[in-house]
Amino acid sequence: MGIKDVVIGTVIGGAVMTASPSAQAKYTPKVSIEKARATALERVPGTVIEEELEREKGRWIYEFEIRPKGETGRIIKEVTVDPETGAILAVETEEEDDDREDGPDDDDDEVK
């Protein structure tokens, strides 16, 4: 991942929703987090374990970490949704305990 403008987190129904107070004051997405979550779960059915609205590489995105339905291991799918259009920008496969700031995984499934 890149540098993130994410400061605080709040638990919402078992998932963590994060965005800095200044970020929320500066940007209002056209697509609601609920609609973006539904879109992400259509692509990757499962349980959302973390969700956030963040500014990454100069662009606002919703990011959802989803444990796929039936997954018993450590596999997590990270689904990125455009908060302006609701389109899925990327789906990446990660392991739950990975340090995600080190760089891209070899198992990434990018969708553009």
trRosetta pair geometry for C-beta under 8 A, 3 or more apart (Angstrom, degrees):
i j d omega theta_ij theta_ji phi_ij phi_ji
1 4 6.7 5 144 -51 126 110
1 56 6.7 -76 -172 -140 92 133
1 100 5.5 38 -4 141 112 103
1 101 6.1 -55 52 -103 95 54
2 56 5.2 126 55 -168 108 87
2 57 4.8 98 32 -54 166 87
3 56 7.5 163 73 -134 48 62
3 57 7.9 123 44 -63 75 51
4 54 5.1 -26 -155 -172 100 138
4 55 7.3 135 -157 67 51 58
4 56 6.0 -17 -102 -90 72 88
5 20 5.7 -86 155 10 79 129
5 22 8.0 -94 175 82 113 100
5 23 5.2 137 128 -82 115 128
5 54 6.0 155 57 -163 71 77
5 55 4.1 13 27 46 127 105
5 56 7.9 -141 13 -61 82 50
6 9 7.9 39 168 -66 108 86
6 18 4.8 56 -166 131 115 119
6 19 6.3 -67 -122 -108 77 34
6 20 6.1 -162 -135 -35 24 86
6 23 7.6 -28 -91 -2 47 160
6 52 5.9 8 -117 -177 138 144
6 54 4.9 -39 -58 -109 109 115
7 18 7.5 179 55 -178 38 101
7 19 7.8 13 34 144 77 25
7 20 3.7 71 9 -101 113 92
7 21 7.2 -58 63 6 134 71
7 22 8.0 66 0 25 142 93
7 23 7.8 169 6 0 102 115
8 18 6.2 -175 93 -143 42 83
8 19 7.6 -25 60 67 78 34
8 20 6.6 111 12 -109 82 47
8 21 7.1 34 17 -32 129 83
9 16 4.6 -1 -174 -175 123 111
9 17 7.0 147 -155 74 67 36
9 18 4.0 -36 -96 -85 77 104
9 52 7.8 -58 -110 -93 91 112
10 16 7.0 144 69 -155 32 62
10 17 5.4 -26 63 62 88 88
10 18 7.3 158 15 -83 64 53
11 14 7.0 17 -174 -93 99 10
11 15 7.3 146 -156 76 58 32
11 16 5.8 -39 -96 -96 57 66
12 15 5.5 -31 70 69 81 85
12 16 7.4 129 20 -118 78 16
12 17 4.8 22 3 -7 130 117
12 51 7.8 -58 57 50 121 112
14 47 7.7 -45 114 178 136 112
14 48 8.0 125 94 85 95 75
14 49 7.4 -65 139 -125 92 53
15 48 4.6 -3 -93 117 141 100
15 49 6.1 172 -113 -178 77 13
15 50 5.8 169 -163 -97 81 22
15 51 5.2 28 158 6 132 97
16 49 7.8 7 12 146 87 56
16 50 4.6 -13 48 -126 96 83
16 51 7.1 169 77 36 49 54
16 52 7.4 -8 111 -61 83 96
17 33 7.0 34 -131 -168 128 160
17 51 5.4 -12 -98 81 72 90
17 52 6.3 151 -157 -94 44 54
17 53 7.8 20 -171 1 88 84
18 50 7.9 -5 0 -172 108 99
18 52 4.2 -19 55 -114 85 115
18 53 7.8 -159 87 39 50 57
18 54 7.3 18 97 -67 94 103
19 23 5.0 -123 177 85 91 125
19 24 5.2 103 119 -57 123 95
19 52 6.3 157 -58 -165 75 81
19 53 4.6 -1 -80 66 132 92
19 54 6.6 -150 -106 -77 78 58
20 23 4.2 95 58 0 87 105
20 24 7.1 -157 89 -6 47 81
21 24 5.8 -54 -150 35 33 109
21 25 6.5 32 153 -19 65 107
22 25 5.6 -55 -149 36 35 113
22 26 6.3 28 156 -17 67 111
23 26 5.9 -63 -147 39 30 107
23 27 6.2 -29 174 29 67 110
23 53 7.2 171 133 109 125 97
23 54 7.4 -24 -170 -128 162 44
23 55 6.2 -150 -131 -12 120 110
24 27 7.1 -86 -132 57 21 73
24 53 7.7 92 -89 82 78 131
27 53 7.8 -164 96 153 122 125
27 55 7.6 148 -10 -68 157 109
27 60 5.6 177 180 -92 157 148
29 32 7.2 152 93 -88 111 24
29 33 7.7 102 58 -53 144 67
29 36 7.9 -21 144 -37 153 137
29 53 6.6 -124 -32 -134 134 135
29 60 6.8 -159 -88 139 97 139
29 62 7.5 46 -117 -51 166 106
29 83 3.4 -78 -133 171 126 119
29 84 6.9 -117 -153 -65 77 46
30 83 6.7 131 36 145 68 69
30 84 5.2 58 25 -141 120 46
30 85 7.6 39 72 -55 128 29
31 35 5.1 -116 -175 83 89 125
31 36 5.4 105 127 -57 117 95
31 62 7.8 -91 92 -16 112 137
31 81 7.4 -106 100 143 145 115
31 82 7.5 85 21 103 141 63
31 83 5.3 -152 50 -161 95 48
31 84 6.9 -11 -2 52 101 3
31 85 7.0 -26 -33 76 132 16
31 86 4.3 159 -109 -71 152 86
32 35 4.7 95 58 8 84 100
32 36 6.9 -151 95 -2 44 87
33 36 5.6 -56 -144 42 33 112
33 37 6.0 40 154 -26 66 105
33 51 6.8 112 -169 141 113 135
33 53 6.7 -91 -88 -50 109 112
33 62 6.5 163 -122 -123 71 132
34 37 5.7 -51 -146 33 28 113
34 38 6.6 30 153 -19 61 104
35 38 5.7 -52 -150 34 32 112
35 39 6.5 34 151 -19 64 104
35 86 6.1 -56 133 -117 114 122
36 39 5.6 -53 -151 35 33 114
36 40 6.4 35 151 -19 66 105
36 62 4.3 56 157 61 154 169
36 64 7.5 177 134 -38 96 122
36 81 4.3 156 -159 101 103 151
36 83 6.6 -31 -75 -101 145 67
36 86 6.3 -139 -92 -128 70 71
37 40 5.7 -54 -149 37 32 112
37 41 6.2 25 155 -14 66 109
37 48 6.2 -33 -150 -66 109 157
37 51 6.3 -22 -94 -114 105 156
37 62 7.8 -109 -57 163 61 142
37 64 6.3 136 -118 -96 67 142
38 41 5.8 -58 -144 42 29 108
38 42 6.5 39 152 -28 63 100
39 42 5.7 -48 -151 25 32 114
39 43 6.9 25 152 -12 62 104
39 81 5.7 113 85 -120 127 138
39 86 5.7 165 -54 179 159 91
39 88 6.5 -163 148 -58 111 91
40 43 5.9 -60 -157 38 33 108
40 44 6.4 -31 165 40 70 96
40 48 7.4 76 98 -92 130 112
40 62 7.6 -120 -46 116 131 117
40 64 4.3 69 172 44 168 153
40 66 6.5 177 147 -42 110 136
40 79 4.0 143 -143 98 103 145
40 81 5.7 -95 -61 -43 99 127
40 88 7.1 134 -96 -103 60 104
41 44 6.7 -75 -126 73 31 60
41 45 6.0 58 180 -110 73 46
41 46 7.1 -144 -133 43 80 57
41 48 7.0 -70 -73 -48 107 103
41 64 7.9 -92 -49 150 71 159
41 66 6.9 170 -96 -117 66 144
42 45 7.6 12 -133 -67 16 75
43 79 5.9 140 75 -126 131 139
43 88 5.6 85 -57 -89 157 158
43 91 6.2 -141 147 -82 134 137
44 66 4.8 134 109 85 124 147
44 68 5.8 -87 -176 -98 96 87
44 77 4.4 -145 -146 91 160 153
44 79 5.6 -156 17 -54 127 130
44 91 6.5 155 -46 -141 123 125
45 68 7.0 64 78 -154 59 69
45 69 4.6 -21 116 -7 96 127
46 66 4.6 116 74 166 120 101
46 67 5.1 -157 168 89 127 49
46 68 4.3 -113 -68 -128 141 22
46 69 4.5 -140 -88 -37 66 62
46 71 6.8 9 -123 12 132 116
46 77 7.2 127 29 32 149 116
47 66 6.6 152 73 -157 36 69
47 67 4.9 -8 57 53 94 99
47 69 7.7 117 -18 -80 73 63
48 51 5.6 2 178 -45 128 111
48 64 5.5 -63 -128 -163 106 107
48 65 7.1 104 -160 73 61 53
48 66 5.5 -39 -95 -97 54 79
49 65 5.1 -59 64 101 91 101
49 66 7.0 156 8 -109 82 24
49 67 5.7 66 -31 -20 122 99
49 76 7.1 -78 39 -128 133 119
50 63 8.0 -9 115 112 94 90
50 64 7.4 163 89 -154 56 42
50 65 4.2 25 50 36 95 117
51 62 6.9 -4 -172 -176 95 94
51 63 7.0 170 -150 87 49 52
51 64 4.8 -3 -106 -106 89 74
51 65 7.4 -143 -67 23 50 68
52 62 7.3 168 88 -153 40 54
52 63 5.3 -9 59 55 87 95
53 60 6.9 3 -178 -170 89 98
53 61 7.6 179 -149 91 51 38
53 62 5.6 -29 -96 -98 68 69
53 83 6.5 57 -134 -78 105 147
54 60 7.4 171 94 -145 31 57
54 61 6.2 -20 65 62 75 80
54 63 6.2 -17 25 6 114 118
55 58 7.2 -5 176 -134 97 11
55 59 7.0 162 -155 78 64 25
55 60 5.4 -36 -96 -89 70 62
55 61 7.8 131 -110 17 24 73
56 59 6.2 -35 70 64 64 77
56 61 5.6 -36 29 23 113 121
56 63 7.8 65 -18 -46 144 130
60 83 5.3 -59 125 37 111 128
60 84 7.6 107 74 -33 112 93
61 80 5.2 -19 -177 -163 132 100
61 81 6.9 133 -170 64 76 43
61 82 6.8 -52 -119 -100 72 41
61 83 6.7 -180 -132 -14 20 97
61 89 6.7 -79 -128 31 119 149
62 80 7.1 148 79 -159 55 48
62 81 4.3 -20 64 63 110 97
62 82 7.8 -42 21 35 89 5
62 83 5.4 120 -29 -69 95 92
63 78 6.4 -8 -171 -172 96 97
63 79 7.5 155 -156 80 47 46
63 80 5.5 -15 -103 -103 73 73
63 81 7.8 -171 -75 22 29 72
64 78 7.2 158 81 -156 47 48
64 79 4.7 -15 62 60 101 95
64 80 7.9 -171 23 -75 71 29
64 81 7.0 31 -4 -4 109 111
65 76 5.2 -3 -171 177 97 125
65 77 7.5 154 -156 79 48 43
65 78 5.4 -20 -99 -100 70 74
65 94 8.0 -56 -133 54 103 125
66 76 6.9 141 68 -166 38 71
66 77 4.9 -26 65 65 95 94
66 78 7.7 167 19 -87 74 25
66 79 6.1 17 2 -1 121 113
67 71 5.4 -142 176 67 80 127
67 75 7.6 114 -142 89 66 65
67 76 6.0 -47 -86 -108 61 72
67 77 7.9 155 -99 19 14 79
67 96 7.9 12 -94 -82 100 118
68 71 4.3 94 66 -30 83 124
68 75 6.5 -23 21 107 111 111
68 77 5.7 73 -54 -9 98 120
71 75 5.1 -116 -153 64 134 103
74 95 4.7 36 116 -162 114 83
74 96 4.2 -115 -169 18 87 103
74 97 6.2 -40 -165 2 141 90
75 93 6.3 -25 -159 -164 101 98
75 94 7.6 135 -156 77 52 39
75 95 6.6 -46 -95 -104 44 55
75 96 7.5 -30 9 -31 6 86
76 93 7.6 143 78 -159 46 49
76 94 5.0 -30 69 72 95 89
76 95 7.0 97 18 -163 90 10
76 96 5.1 112 -28 -81 119 69
77 91 6.0 -10 -174 -170 108 94
77 92 7.1 151 -159 76 56 43
77 93 5.9 -30 -102 -99 69 61
77 94 7.7 150 -101 23 20 76
78 90 7.7 1 106 110 89 99
78 91 7.3 157 79 -156 52 43
78 92 4.5 -13 57 59 102 98
78 93 7.9 -161 17 -73 78 14
78 94 5.8 36 -16 2 112 122
79 88 6.3 -54 -170 -138 99 107
79 90 7.5 178 -149 91 39 56
79 91 5.3 -4 -105 -107 74 79
80 88 7.1 106 78 -166 57 62
80 89 4.4 -59 106 64 106 105
80 90 4.4 26 36 47 119 89
80 91 7.6 -145 21 -67 74 40
80 92 7.9 42 -14 -2 103 100
81 86 6.5 -14 -179 -156 110 39
81 87 7.1 164 -154 84 66 33
81 88 5.8 -42 -100 -102 72 53
81 89 6.6 174 -105 4 16 90
82 85 4.6 13 99 44 129 91
82 86 6.5 -44 73 12 83 13
82 87 4.8 14 27 53 122 81
82 88 7.8 -126 2 -66 83 8
82 89 5.5 111 -47 -49 87 110
83 86 7.9 41 -135 -70 21 48
88 91 6.7 6 172 -46 126 96
88 111 6.0 8 122 99 108 131
89 111 7.2 136 132 89 24 80
89 112 6.7 10 -170 -120 60 56
90 110 5.2 -38 -135 -142 101 66
90 111 5.5 158 -125 48 35 69
90 112 6.8 9 -79 -73 78 64
91 109 5.3 -25 96 92 89 102
91 110 7.5 158 51 -127 54 17
91 111 5.0 32 13 5 90 119
92 104 7.9 -118 -139 -147 136 85
92 105 6.8 126 178 37 110 116
92 107 7.9 103 -178 102 74 74
92 108 4.5 -29 -134 -135 95 83
92 109 6.2 171 -113 43 34 63
92 110 6.9 17 -81 -78 84 58
93 105 6.9 -114 85 93 67 147
93 107 4.5 -77 84 132 110 109
93 108 6.6 -171 37 -107 70 28
93 109 5.6 58 -12 0 98 102
94 98 5.3 -112 -178 34 102 142
94 100 6.5 3 -147 -97 153 106
94 105 5.7 -175 -104 -31 72 152
94 107 7.3 163 -85 76 35 113
95 98 4.7 111 65 -35 83 103
95 105 7.8 148 4 -118 81 142
98 102 7.9 -113 171 30 91 115
98 105 6.9 -29 -147 -82 164 117
99 102 5.0 71 100 -20 102 112
104 108 5.5 -43 -175 -29 104 146
105 108 5.1 138 67 -45 86 83
